[in-house]
Amino acid sequence: MRDIQRFIAGFRSFRNEYFCREDSPFCKLREGQNPGTMVVACSDSRTDPSIIMQCEPGEIFVVRNVANIVPPYESDTGFHGVSSAIEYGVKHLRVANIIVLGHSSCGGVDALMHADPAAAGEFIGRWLSVMKPVRDEVLAHFGSPDKKACTACEMAGALRSVRNLMTFPWIAERVNAGELTLHAWYFDMETGRLLSYLPQTKSFEPLASPCPKEE
Protein backbone atom coordinates (compact mmCIF):
# COMPACT_ATOMS: atom_id res chain seq x y z
CA MET A 1 0.00 0.00 0.00
CA ARG A 2 2.92 2.35 0.57
CA ASP A 3 3.71 2.37 -3.16
CA ILE A 4 0.07 3.00 -4.05
CA GLN A 5 -0.14 5.96 -1.70
CA ARG A 6 3.07 7.36 -3.18
CA PHE A 7 1.65 6.97 -6.70
CA ILE A 8 -1.49 8.85 -5.68
CA ALA A 9 0.62 11.63 -4.20
CA GLY A 10 2.62 11.66 -7.41
CA PHE A 11 -0.56 12.04 -9.44
CA ARG A 12 -1.59 15.02 -7.33
CA SER A 13 1.75 16.64 -8.09
CA PHE A 14 1.33 15.85 -11.80
CA ARG A 15 -2.19 17.27 -11.76
CA ASN A 16 -1.07 20.49 -10.08
CA GLU A 17 1.81 20.90 -12.54
CA TYR A 18 0.00 20.04 -15.76
CA PHE A 19 -3.74 20.58 -15.20
CA CYS A 20 -4.34 23.19 -12.53
CA ARG A 21 -2.37 26.07 -13.97
CA GLU A 22 -3.93 28.48 -16.46
CA ASP A 23 -1.52 27.61 -19.27
CA SER A 24 -2.04 23.85 -18.87
CA PRO A 25 -0.60 21.95 -21.86
CA PHE A 26 -3.63 19.68 -21.69
CA CYS A 27 -5.81 22.52 -22.93
CA LYS A 28 -4.46 21.50 -26.34
CA LEU A 29 -3.46 17.90 -25.63
CA ARG A 30 -6.97 16.85 -24.64
CA GLU A 31 -7.99 17.67 -28.22
CA GLY A 32 -5.44 15.27 -29.68
CA GLN A 33 -1.77 14.34 -29.86
CA ASN A 34 0.84 15.40 -32.38
CA PRO A 35 4.20 13.93 -31.31
CA GLY A 36 7.08 14.29 -33.72
CA THR A 37 8.97 11.22 -32.51
CA MET A 38 8.19 7.62 -31.72
CA VAL A 39 10.35 5.64 -29.27
CA VAL A 40 10.56 1.86 -29.10
CA ALA A 41 11.94 1.17 -25.63
CA CYS A 42 12.38 -1.71 -23.20
CA SER A 43 9.83 -2.43 -20.47
CA ASP A 44 12.67 -2.28 -17.93
CA SER A 45 11.58 -0.07 -15.02
CA ARG A 46 14.88 1.84 -15.14
CA THR A 47 14.63 2.98 -18.74
CA ASP A 48 11.54 5.14 -19.10
CA PRO A 49 12.31 7.24 -22.22
CA SER A 50 10.19 10.16 -21.00
CA ILE A 51 12.40 10.42 -17.92
CA ILE A 52 15.69 9.71 -19.68
CA MET A 53 15.03 12.41 -22.28
CA GLN A 54 13.01 14.67 -19.94
CA CYS A 55 10.03 14.87 -22.30
CA GLU A 56 6.83 16.74 -21.67
CA PRO A 57 3.42 15.09 -22.20
CA GLY A 58 2.62 14.85 -25.89
CA GLU A 59 6.22 14.99 -27.10
CA ILE A 60 6.90 11.30 -27.80
CA PHE A 61 4.76 8.33 -28.81
CA VAL A 62 6.11 5.30 -26.93
CA VAL A 63 5.84 1.55 -27.31
CA ARG A 64 7.65 -0.59 -24.73
CA ASN A 65 8.31 -4.32 -24.69
CA VAL A 66 10.84 -6.86 -23.44
CA ALA A 67 14.26 -5.97 -24.95
CA ASN A 68 12.92 -3.11 -27.12
CA ILE A 69 12.35 -5.46 -30.06
CA VAL A 70 10.79 -4.54 -33.39
CA PRO A 71 9.73 -7.75 -35.15
CA PRO A 72 9.93 -7.93 -38.94
CA TYR A 73 6.86 -7.03 -40.97
CA GLU A 74 4.31 -9.84 -41.11
CA SER A 75 0.92 -9.52 -42.75
CA ASP A 76 -1.02 -12.40 -41.22
CA THR A 77 -3.81 -13.11 -38.74
CA GLY A 78 -1.57 -13.03 -35.65
CA PHE A 79 -1.75 -10.48 -32.86
CA HIS A 80 0.83 -7.79 -33.56
CA GLY A 81 0.85 -5.32 -30.68
CA VAL A 82 4.19 -3.70 -31.48
CA SER A 83 3.49 -3.54 -35.20
CA SER A 84 0.07 -1.97 -34.61
CA ALA A 85 1.63 0.76 -32.47
CA ILE A 86 4.25 1.40 -35.14
CA GLU A 87 1.54 1.55 -37.78
CA TYR A 88 -0.40 4.12 -35.77
CA GLY A 89 2.70 6.23 -35.14
CA VAL A 90 3.81 6.22 -38.77
CA LYS A 91 0.52 6.23 -40.69
CA HIS A 92 -1.73 8.27 -38.42
CA LEU A 93 0.54 10.46 -36.30
CA ARG A 94 3.06 10.87 -39.12
CA VAL A 95 6.06 10.96 -36.79
CA ALA A 96 9.27 12.25 -38.32
CA ASN A 97 11.61 10.09 -36.21
CA ILE A 98 11.63 6.59 -34.76
CA ILE A 99 14.18 5.88 -32.03
CA VAL A 100 14.92 2.31 -30.94
CA LEU A 101 16.30 2.76 -27.42
CA GLY A 102 18.43 -0.13 -26.19
CA HIS A 103 20.12 -0.17 -22.80
CA SER A 104 22.75 -1.85 -20.65
CA SER A 105 21.99 -4.66 -18.20
CA CYS A 106 18.95 -5.75 -20.19
CA GLY A 107 17.37 -8.79 -18.55
CA GLY A 108 15.78 -9.91 -21.80
CA VAL A 109 19.08 -9.90 -23.65
CA ASP A 110 20.75 -11.69 -20.74
CA ALA A 111 18.11 -14.45 -20.91
CA LEU A 112 18.57 -14.66 -24.67
CA MET A 113 22.35 -14.87 -24.45
CA HIS A 114 22.34 -17.56 -21.76
CA ALA A 115 19.37 -19.46 -23.25
CA ASP A 116 17.86 -19.50 -19.77
CA PRO A 117 14.62 -21.56 -19.91
CA ALA A 118 13.48 -20.28 -16.51
CA ALA A 119 13.84 -16.65 -17.57
CA ALA A 120 12.28 -17.43 -20.96
CA GLY A 121 8.98 -18.39 -19.32
CA GLU A 122 5.78 -19.11 -21.21
CA PHE A 123 5.86 -16.19 -23.66
CA ILE A 124 9.22 -14.42 -23.31
CA GLY A 125 11.31 -17.10 -25.04
CA ARG A 126 9.32 -16.97 -28.24
CA TRP A 127 9.37 -13.18 -28.23
CA LEU A 128 13.15 -13.10 -27.73
CA SER A 129 13.64 -15.63 -30.54
CA VAL A 130 13.19 -12.72 -32.95
CA MET A 131 16.73 -11.76 -31.93
CA LYS A 132 18.22 -15.28 -32.04
CA PRO A 133 20.20 -14.52 -35.26
CA VAL A 134 21.75 -11.53 -33.49
CA ARG A 135 22.69 -13.67 -30.49
CA ASP A 136 24.24 -16.32 -32.73
CA GLU A 137 26.36 -13.72 -34.54
CA VAL A 138 27.55 -12.21 -31.25
CA LEU A 139 28.42 -15.59 -29.71
CA ALA A 140 30.26 -16.62 -32.87
CA HIS A 141 32.45 -13.55 -32.39
CA PHE A 142 32.90 -13.54 -28.61
CA GLY A 143 32.71 -17.26 -27.90
CA SER A 144 30.91 -16.96 -24.57
CA PRO A 145 28.05 -14.84 -23.17
CA ASP A 146 30.18 -12.62 -20.96
CA LYS A 147 29.46 -8.99 -20.15
CA LYS A 148 31.10 -7.64 -23.33
CA ALA A 149 29.11 -10.07 -25.44
CA CYS A 150 25.85 -9.06 -23.74
CA THR A 151 26.61 -5.38 -24.36
CA ALA A 152 27.35 -6.16 -28.00
CA CYS A 153 24.06 -8.05 -28.28
CA GLU A 154 22.13 -5.17 -26.70
CA MET A 155 23.57 -2.78 -29.27
CA ALA A 156 23.23 -5.19 -32.17
CA GLY A 157 19.63 -5.87 -31.15
CA ALA A 158 18.78 -2.18 -31.44
CA LEU A 159 20.34 -2.13 -34.89
CA ARG A 160 18.44 -5.25 -35.94
CA SER A 161 15.20 -3.62 -34.81
CA VAL A 162 15.99 -0.60 -36.98
CA ARG A 163 16.59 -2.92 -39.94
CA ASN A 164 13.33 -4.70 -39.16
CA LEU A 165 11.55 -1.35 -39.30
CA MET A 166 12.63 -1.09 -42.92
CA THR A 167 10.77 -4.33 -43.73
CA PHE A 168 7.50 -2.43 -43.21
CA PRO A 169 6.75 -1.14 -46.74
CA TRP A 170 5.12 2.09 -45.59
CA ILE A 171 8.13 2.86 -43.36
CA ALA A 172 10.63 2.18 -46.14
CA GLU A 173 8.58 4.43 -48.43
CA ARG A 174 8.68 7.37 -46.01
CA VAL A 175 12.37 6.85 -45.17
CA ASN A 176 13.30 6.79 -48.86
CA ALA A 177 11.24 9.93 -49.40
CA GLY A 178 13.17 11.72 -46.64
CA GLU A 179 10.06 12.06 -44.48
CA LEU A 180 11.12 9.69 -41.70
CA THR A 181 14.46 9.07 -39.98
CA LEU A 182 15.34 5.94 -38.00
CA HIS A 183 17.74 5.98 -35.03
CA ALA A 184 19.41 3.32 -32.89
CA TRP A 185 20.26 4.68 -29.42
CA TYR A 186 21.79 3.00 -26.39
CA PHE A 187 21.50 4.10 -22.77
CA ASP A 188 24.47 3.02 -20.65
CA MET A 189 23.32 2.97 -17.04
CA GLU A 190 26.83 2.40 -15.69
CA THR A 191 28.31 5.57 -17.15
CA GLY A 192 25.20 7.69 -17.63
CA ARG A 193 25.92 8.03 -21.35
CA LEU A 194 23.49 8.07 -24.25
CA LEU A 195 24.95 6.69 -27.48
CA SER A 196 23.75 6.77 -31.08
CA TYR A 197 24.79 4.50 -33.93
CA LEU A 198 26.54 6.41 -36.71
CA PRO A 199 26.69 4.70 -40.12
CA GLN A 200 29.79 6.76 -40.95
CA THR A 201 31.85 5.16 -38.18
CA LYS A 202 29.78 1.95 -37.93
CA SER A 203 29.79 2.33 -34.16
CA PHE A 204 27.80 3.79 -31.30
CA GLU A 205 29.04 7.28 -30.47
CA PRO A 206 28.12 9.37 -27.39
CA LEU A 207 25.38 11.96 -27.72
CA ALA A 208 26.17 13.28 -24.25
CA SER A 209 29.24 12.96 -22.09
CA PRO A 210 29.22 10.87 -18.88
CA CYS A 211 28.77 12.39 -15.47
CA PRO A 212 31.73 14.64 -14.53
CA LYS A 213 34.07 13.08 -12.02
CA GLU A 214 34.27 14.74 -8.65
CA GLU A 215 37.59 16.32 -7.80
Steps between C-alpha positions, in 0.01 A plus 500: 500500500792735557579502127136563411479796735821640352358461148186688602711778648700503179182538297397798711834662424458421129148642504612822668788541254319414178126554556440761767697788356344741251741413219448124540644310201197273517282784376635398159600140571149395599398582142755260354867407482761606248836353607788536259689193621422140579716302745521122517638431847544212743245428773784515754391721791830691488475614140191716464577710188288792622721526808829429324434770240298726734202520264180687563159335447420476131860514379568131430286203399635197688473125462681286758566127504753246625842589349366786283443265206344592167394179324520482121193590297245219486161532336306212653221429748724508809482755779758769430502747788834662420430516128158657559656773714762564233229515236306757701810711563611499137171501308275704727727719712752541218800509733821629347734284711502150645755429773574143609638545852713211623669496839763332715424219745196391301342196664341388175830501315667321791236224483546479124878479522499231769203310351349496848176294486386628840536863394344422161170404664180428311508792255836677535709232327301513180505879501878508550549247219455791259854596602649148489698576178655799677594286800655235276712760319619651829587162654684397184719807548545501878481128571320530833214712640713722721428863581664635182301257289174601670576868438574422136171311472307788658644739243466259210140432602415869471656505155310188395176663613579802283560268204174322578322835486608526138314176419173690552425629147337823615801577723750432222295725271510794742869448584593494131294814446693679776189534716606263778834438672588187698740504797667234714585636847653332803471610862797392712385495861851443635648817354189712452572534128257504210646362177380508140604273215675691222515329159810706417706340777293179525501538877301646786624849583408709808226759467579632847807468716498291821455652841796725594734344751520666837832658585 
